[in-house]
Amino acid sequence: MPREWLCTSAELAERGRAVGWDVLEYGRPQRAFVLRVDGVPRGWLNRCLHVPVEMDWNPGEFLDSERRYILCSIHGAAYDPTHGQCVGGPCGRGRLTPVTVAEEGGQVYWYPSRDIRPVPFDDVPPATPAAPPPAA
């Protein structure tokens, strides 16, 4: 599948606010997010391993107060933002589900996979002209 545009590079400040978007994982709606860590955009599904809930404190806010870890707002599970590995809290030994992202020419894109796909949006069909009234 072709890459999908997400945002401009300028929208992702180092360890700042993330950009979120809708995806389908195995056909089910999910949220994903991308944030910049160590100069590189990193993409993840917005789903905690402990309890499958979205993790952001406020829209796009995932990092703890020191801007060091992705922190689940519900139970405090902490994840390393460079590789998604659980580093503390109730998330066990797992890691976040990655979403492939890349930066090119000042733009950030994501790459759908076999399991994570774009949400199809229906285009509004063009209006059909009304039929003329029947002849009297």
N, C-alpha and C positions, 0 to 999 in steps of 0.2 A: 504494500500500500504506500502511496506517496506521503511525504512528510506533511505535517499540519502546522501552520503558523500559530504561535502563542502570543508573543509580545516583542517589543523592541528590547535590545540589550540594556538600554538606559533605564528600563522599568525595574530591573533587578539590581538593587544595591547590595553590596557585600554584606551577607548575613542580615539582610533587611526583610522587608515584607515580601511574601511569596505571591505568585500569580497562580490562581486556581482555574480549573476548567472541568467540564463534564466529559466522562468517558463511559464506555461500556466494558465491563470486565466479565467475560463469559456471558455476554448478553444482558448483564444486570447493570443498572446505572450506578456509577461511583463518581467521586470527585478525585481529582489529581491535583498536584501542585508542583511548582518549580521554584527553587530559590537558589541564590548564588552563594557558593561556599568555596573559599580559597580561589576565587576568580572564575570558577566553573559553574554553569547552571546544573543543578541536580534535580531530577524529577522522581516523584513518589506518588503512590496512591495515598489518599488522605484517609487512612484506616489504621487504627491502633491494633496491635496484635493481641492485647489483653482482652479488650471488648471491641467488637467491630463498630466503632463510632468515629466520626470525624474528629480530628485532633486540635484544630486551630482554636485559639482563645477568642479571637475576633477574626473576621475574614482576612486571610493572608498572614496572620500572626501565629507562627509555630515555635519560635525559638524561646528558650528560657531567658530570664532577665540578664544573664551574662552573654547572651547571643551565642552560646556554645553548643547546645543540644536542642534537637526537636523534642518538644515536651507535650505529651497528651494532656489536654486541658481537663479531662475527666478524672483520671486516676494517677497522673504523674509519671507514666512510663516515659523513659528518656531514651532517645535514639541518636546515634552519631550521624550527623547530616552528610558526611562524606560517603558512607557506605550503608547507612540504614540499620546497622546492627544495634540491638538493644544493649544499653549500657547501664541501665538501672531501673528499678521499679518493677511492676508486675508483668513485664512483657517477656520474661524468660530469656531463652537463647536465640530467639528468632530475629528477623530483620524485616524492615518495611519492604513492600513490593515496589521495585524500581520501575520507572517509566523512562524509556530512552529519550533524551533531549540533546540538542546540539545547538551551538551558536555559530552563525555564519553571516558575515556582512552586516553586522549590527542588528541582527534579528535572531530570535530564539524559536526553535521548532521542536515538535515532538514527533516521534516515529511510532505509529501504530504497530502492534504485533499480532500474532495469531490470537492471543488472549485478551488484549486491551485494544479496543477499537474506538473510532470516533462515534459520537452520537449522530445518527442521521437526522437531518432537519429537512422537513418537507418544504419544498418551494411552493409558493402560492401559485396555482395555475392561472394563466391569463384569463381575464374575463371573456366570457363568450358573448358575442353580440346577441341581443334579443331577437327572436324570430319575428318577422313582420306579421301583423295581424292578418287573419284569414280574409280573403276577398269576400265581399258581401254579395 
